[in-house]
Amino acid sequence: MTLPRIDVVDLFCGVGGLTAGLRQAGLSVHAGYDIDENCRYAYEKNNGASFVCKSVEDLSVEEVSSWYRSGSIKLLAGCAPCQPFSSYNQGRDTRSDRKWPLLYAFKRLIEGIKPELVTMENVPDVTKHEVYHDFVAALEALDYRVWAGKVTCIEYGLPQHRKRHVLLASRLGDVNLIQKTHLGEPVKVQDAIGHLPKISAGECHTLDPLHRAAALSHLNLKRIIHSKPGGTWRDWPEHLVADCHRKSSGRTYPSVYGRMRWEEPAPTMTTLCYGFGNGRFGHPDQNRAISLREAAILQSFPLDYEFMPTEKINFRTIGRMIGNAVPVRLGEVIGESLRQHVEQAHQA
């Protein structure tokens, strides 16, 4: 039996983490939409799909539908920006956030296109918000079967402690995420980046323009020299401790200025993961923060994934791209789940 192709349009695509993972799972991604023009180079260079710089709120049903081939299974993917749903915003009224209506815009397109498959990914706290429950109710009203749950990414082979909420919806029948693939030993930092050549703070490796580490001030160089893998700033000599950490309010943030441990997964990669003072982003044994390439690998991007032309590489821009991306491995798990679901539906 010949199975139909699964064609994909990726909304809020960024630099293509989800797209790359879906492609690894054998799905055909034809286009990605995002409002950040900086993402175009990485998305098109690595994924062989078209990047359209356009807000999801401005998309028509006809435009999105035009990417799907006749006779294919249609998948509409949408990982809306997570800032309004983040735990960092708990206690703050985010209803005026301009990103808030984006999930409703995604819902509007689903109602118009009625693709056989839908997926979304976001922070776990998205489930605390009314817009999410409106979204799920709309899917169910359209006769989608919905699976949704919190995914601990180390259980699927991602080398970082990242937890995300994933939703799968299908008009073909019951759908589920595939079984966990790494219930034993997790993938460690050593496994992921231990093979990369050594570099110093402020240095770029000659053969990989993305394997570059941010420079450190003289004070921060002293601090990282005194930092232990898995330790905290409490390990430093007293004269190196920052004034903010001497206060009672600062003593609850032990992970800033921290080193990773070789034998454990990395912490969650953020948009500032290239900075030693921004979290536990110190290299396990080199006196520097992790490089942009190391951050990308910990997000499961392939070793040769290109984010910007060499002459335009910028820490802040690429750090934001990497931290905001759906980990490629999580995208692959989603893709494998939906591909297996379609196979089972057509064998029934």
C-alpha distance (Angstrom), angle and dihedral (degrees) to the residues before:
residue distance angle dihedral
M1 . . .
T2 3.78 . .
L3 3.77 111.0 .
P4 3.80 119.4 -141.5
R5 3.77 118.9 -108.7
I6 3.79 118.4 -102.2
D7 3.81 108.7 -132.6
V8 3.80 118.6 -164.3
V9 3.78 138.7 -159.5
D10 3.82 112.6 -169.3
L11 3.81 115.3 -151.0
F12 3.84 118.1 -161.6
C13 3.81 85.4 16.0
G14 3.81 100.1 167.0
V15 3.81 111.7 -179.1
G16 3.80 91.6 -20.9
G17 3.80 108.8 -93.4
L18 3.80 93.3 143.1
T19 3.81 92.5 38.7
A20 3.82 91.8 51.9
G21 3.80 91.0 50.0
L22 3.80 93.9 47.7
R23 3.80 89.9 49.8
Q24 3.81 90.5 51.1
A25 3.81 87.0 55.1
G26 3.80 90.6 54.9
L27 3.81 100.9 -100.8
S28 3.82 121.9 136.9
V29 3.80 111.5 -122.5
H30 3.79 111.7 -168.0
A31 3.80 104.6 174.0
G32 3.77 144.7 7.4
Y33 3.80 127.4 -157.3
D34 3.79 125.5 -154.4
I35 3.80 137.5 145.6
D36 3.82 94.1 -133.3
E37 3.80 108.6 91.3
N38 3.83 88.8 -168.6
C39 3.81 87.8 73.1
R40 3.80 94.9 60.6
Y41 3.80 96.7 85.3
A42 3.81 95.7 51.5
Y43 3.78 95.0 40.5
E44 3.80 96.4 51.5
K45 3.82 97.6 32.9
N46 3.80 94.2 56.8
N47 3.78 105.9 28.4
G48 3.79 110.3 40.6
A49 3.81 90.6 -130.6
S50 3.80 132.6 114.9
F51 3.80 120.7 -98.3
V52 3.81 117.3 -148.5
C53 3.80 117.2 -167.5
K54 3.77 100.1 -145.5
S55 3.79 138.7 117.9
V56 3.78 116.4 -105.5
E57 3.79 87.3 -131.9
D58 3.83 88.4 65.0
L59 3.80 96.8 49.5
S60 3.77 122.8 109.9
V61 3.77 125.2 -145.8
E62 3.81 88.7 -120.4
E63 3.80 94.1 54.5
V64 3.80 94.8 50.9
S65 3.82 92.6 42.2
S66 3.81 91.0 55.6
W67 3.83 91.2 71.9
Y68 3.81 93.7 62.7
R69 3.80 119.6 89.8
S70 3.78 121.5 -132.2
G71 3.79 112.3 -90.6
S72 3.79 95.6 15.2
I73 3.80 128.3 125.4
K74 3.80 105.6 -109.4
L75 3.83 120.1 -136.3
L76 3.79 119.6 -173.9
A77 3.80 112.1 -166.2
G78 3.77 123.8 -169.1
C79 3.80 127.3 174.2
A80 3.79 101.7 177.9
P81 3.83 118.4 -156.9
C82 3.77 107.5 -79.3
Q83 3.83 101.4 -147.8
P84 3.83 96.5 101.2
F85 3.81 90.0 51.4
S86 3.80 98.9 42.1
S87 3.80 122.6 120.2
Y88 3.80 86.5 -125.2
N89 3.81 86.8 72.0
Q90 3.80 97.6 50.2
G91 3.78 108.3 131.3
R92 3.81 92.9 22.1
D93 3.79 122.0 102.4
T94 3.81 103.4 -118.8
R95 3.78 97.6 171.9
S96 3.81 90.7 105.3
D97 3.83 91.8 53.5
R98 3.79 107.3 121.4
K99 3.83 89.4 -135.4
W100 3.81 92.4 59.6
P101 3.86 97.5 88.0
L102 3.81 93.6 51.3
L103 3.79 94.4 91.1
Y104 3.80 88.4 52.6
A105 3.82 89.0 51.6
F106 3.79 88.8 52.6
K107 3.82 89.0 50.5
R108 3.80 90.8 51.8
L109 3.80 91.6 55.5
I110 3.79 92.5 48.1
E111 3.80 90.4 51.9
G112 3.80 90.6 51.7
I113 3.80 100.1 41.6
K114 3.82 99.7 32.3
P115 3.80 94.0 -157.7
E116 3.77 115.9 -165.2
L117 3.82 90.7 -122.0
V118 3.79 135.2 34.9
T119 3.79 131.5 -179.4
M120 3.78 134.9 179.1
E121 3.81 134.0 176.2
N122 3.79 129.2 -163.1
V123 3.79 144.8 140.4
P124 3.83 114.9 -56.2
D125 3.81 91.1 -112.6
V126 3.81 90.8 66.6
T127 3.81 86.2 90.2
K128 3.81 90.3 66.3
H129 3.80 92.2 67.2
E130 3.78 131.2 84.6
V131 3.80 93.8 -133.9
Y132 3.81 90.2 63.4
H133 3.79 93.4 51.7
D134 3.81 90.0 47.1
F135 3.80 87.4 53.3
V136 3.81 93.8 51.5
A137 3.82 92.3 45.1
A138 3.81 90.0 52.8
L139 3.81 90.9 52.3
E140 3.78 92.2 50.0
A141 3.81 90.8 48.2
L142 3.82 87.3 56.8
D143 3.83 90.5 54.2
Y144 3.78 96.7 -104.0
R145 3.79 118.2 151.5
V146 3.81 105.8 -134.8
W147 3.80 131.3 -152.3
A148 3.79 116.7 -177.2
G149 3.77 134.2 165.5
K150 3.79 148.8 135.1
V151 3.79 112.6 -82.3
T152 3.80 120.9 -152.5
C153 3.77 99.0 -151.3
I154 3.83 98.1 -154.0
E155 3.82 86.3 65.8
Y156 3.81 87.7 65.9
G157 3.79 97.8 45.0
L158 3.80 102.9 -90.3
P159 3.82 108.8 141.7
Q160 3.80 95.2 -134.8
H161 3.79 138.8 72.3
R162 3.79 96.1 -109.8
K163 3.79 125.0 148.1
R164 3.80 121.5 -167.2
H165 3.79 137.9 172.6
V166 3.80 112.5 -120.7
L167 3.79 127.5 -169.3
L168 3.80 125.9 -167.3
A169 3.80 121.6 -174.8
S170 3.80 130.2 -177.6
R171 3.79 139.2 180.0
L172 3.81 88.7 -160.9
G173 3.81 97.2 71.0
D174 3.80 141.1 -78.7
V175 3.79 113.3 -10.9
N176 3.81 132.1 -167.0
L177 3.78 140.5 177.5
I178 3.80 113.1 -102.1
Q179 3.79 119.5 -99.1
K180 3.79 118.0 -81.1
T181 3.79 111.4 -86.4
H182 3.83 102.5 -162.5
L183 3.82 109.1 44.1
G184 3.78 91.7 139.0
E185 3.78 123.4 49.4
P186 3.83 112.2 0.6
V187 3.78 122.4 -133.4
K188 3.81 105.7 -92.9
V189 3.78 132.9 -147.2
Q190 3.81 87.6 -109.5
D191 3.82 90.8 56.1
A192 3.80 92.4 49.1
I193 3.80 106.1 41.8
G194 3.79 106.9 4.8
H195 3.81 91.7 102.6
L196 3.80 96.0 59.2
P197 3.82 117.9 107.7
K198 3.78 119.3 -102.6
I199 3.79 119.7 -97.9
S200 3.79 133.2 173.2
A201 3.79 130.2 -123.0
G202 3.80 108.6 -74.6
E203 3.83 92.2 17.0
C204 3.82 130.5 119.4
H205 3.80 121.4 -154.9
T206 3.77 112.2 -116.5
L207 3.83 95.1 -130.8
D208 3.81 99.2 43.8
P209 3.81 119.6 41.6
L210 3.82 90.4 -164.5
H211 3.80 93.9 54.9
R212 3.79 91.7 84.7
A213 3.79 129.6 125.7
A214 3.78 127.7 -147.2
A215 3.77 117.2 -107.2
L216 3.80 119.1 -103.8
S217 3.77 127.7 -140.4
H218 3.80 117.3 -120.5
L219 3.82 89.4 -103.7
N220 3.81 94.6 49.6
L221 3.79 90.9 46.9
K222 3.81 88.2 57.9
R223 3.80 89.7 47.2
I224 3.79 95.5 52.1
I225 3.80 91.4 46.6
H226 3.81 87.1 59.4
S227 3.83 94.0 43.3
K228 3.80 119.3 106.7
P229 3.82 123.2 -148.5
G230 3.79 105.9 -93.6
G231 3.80 90.6 6.1
T232 3.79 132.3 114.4
W233 3.78 141.1 -129.1
R234 3.81 85.6 -87.0
D235 3.82 86.2 79.2
W236 3.82 91.6 65.2
P237 3.78 126.8 95.5
E238 3.80 109.2 -93.3
H239 3.81 94.2 -108.9
L240 3.83 91.1 61.3
V241 3.83 96.3 53.4
A242 3.81 112.8 108.7
D243 3.80 117.9 -116.3
C244 3.82 91.5 -119.6
H245 3.81 90.7 59.0
R246 3.80 92.5 51.6
K247 3.80 88.3 64.6
S248 3.79 119.5 83.8
S249 3.83 90.2 -118.7
G250 3.80 91.5 58.9
R251 3.78 98.5 49.2
T252 3.81 92.0 80.4
Y253 3.82 92.7 67.1
P254 3.81 103.4 73.3
S255 3.82 96.9 149.2
V256 3.80 97.9 66.9
Y257 3.80 111.9 98.7
G258 3.81 88.4 19.8
R259 3.79 133.0 144.8
M260 3.79 123.2 -132.3
R261 3.79 120.4 -122.5
W262 3.79 120.7 -120.4
E263 3.80 93.0 -139.8
E264 3.81 97.1 53.2
P265 3.82 136.0 59.0
A266 3.79 116.2 -94.3
P267 3.80 124.1 -100.8
T268 3.80 118.2 -100.1
M269 3.79 110.5 -65.6
T270 3.82 112.2 -120.8
T271 3.78 133.5 -173.2
L272 3.83 88.6 -92.8
C273 3.79 96.8 46.0
Y274 3.82 92.6 125.2
G275 3.82 92.2 67.6
F276 3.82 122.8 88.4
G277 3.81 92.3 -149.3
N278 3.82 95.5 49.3
G279 3.80 99.6 74.8
R280 3.79 139.0 -52.3
F281 3.77 91.3 -31.8
G282 3.80 100.2 125.0
H283 3.79 114.9 121.8
P284 3.83 111.7 -105.4
D285 3.80 95.4 -115.5
Q286 3.81 110.6 -5.1
N287 3.81 117.0 86.1
R288 3.80 97.1 -114.8
A289 3.77 143.6 68.3
I290 3.79 117.9 -88.4
S291 3.78 115.1 -79.6
L292 3.78 124.7 -113.7
R293 3.81 89.2 -106.1
E294 3.79 91.8 51.9
A295 3.81 90.3 50.2
A296 3.81 90.2 50.2
I297 3.82 91.9 49.9
L298 3.80 90.8 49.6
Q299 3.82 85.1 55.2
S300 3.85 85.1 52.9
F301 3.80 95.9 -113.3
P302 3.83 111.5 153.4
L303 3.79 115.5 -95.6
D304 3.81 91.8 -110.7
Y305 3.83 97.5 46.9
E306 3.80 109.4 134.7
F307 3.81 119.9 -147.7
M308 3.81 103.9 176.6
P309 3.80 138.1 -3.5
T310 3.81 108.8 -80.7
E311 3.79 94.2 -111.5
K312 3.81 92.0 54.4
I313 3.81 101.3 46.9
N314 3.80 110.4 138.9
F315 3.81 125.5 178.0
R316 3.78 97.2 -141.5
T317 3.81 95.3 46.0
I318 3.80 96.4 45.7
G319 3.79 93.0 39.9
R320 3.80 88.7 56.4
M321 3.81 90.9 48.1
I322 3.80 92.9 50.8
G323 3.79 96.4 43.0
N324 3.81 93.6 47.6
A325 3.80 94.6 46.9
V326 3.77 126.2 106.9
P327 3.82 103.2 -116.3
V328 3.79 108.1 -103.7
R329 3.80 91.8 -130.4
L330 3.82 91.0 54.9
G331 3.80 88.8 50.6
E332 3.79 89.1 51.4
V333 3.82 91.1 51.1
I334 3.80 90.0 51.3
G335 3.79 90.4 48.1
E336 3.80 93.5 48.2
S337 3.80 89.9 49.2
L338 3.79 93.1 52.9
R339 3.80 94.6 41.9
Q340 3.82 91.1 52.7
H341 3.81 89.6 46.0
V342 3.81 91.8 54.3
E343 3.82 90.9 47.2
Q344 3.81 91.3 52.1
A345 3.81 92.6 45.4
H346 3.82 91.2 54.2
Q347 3.80 93.5 46.4
A348 3.80 92.3 53.1
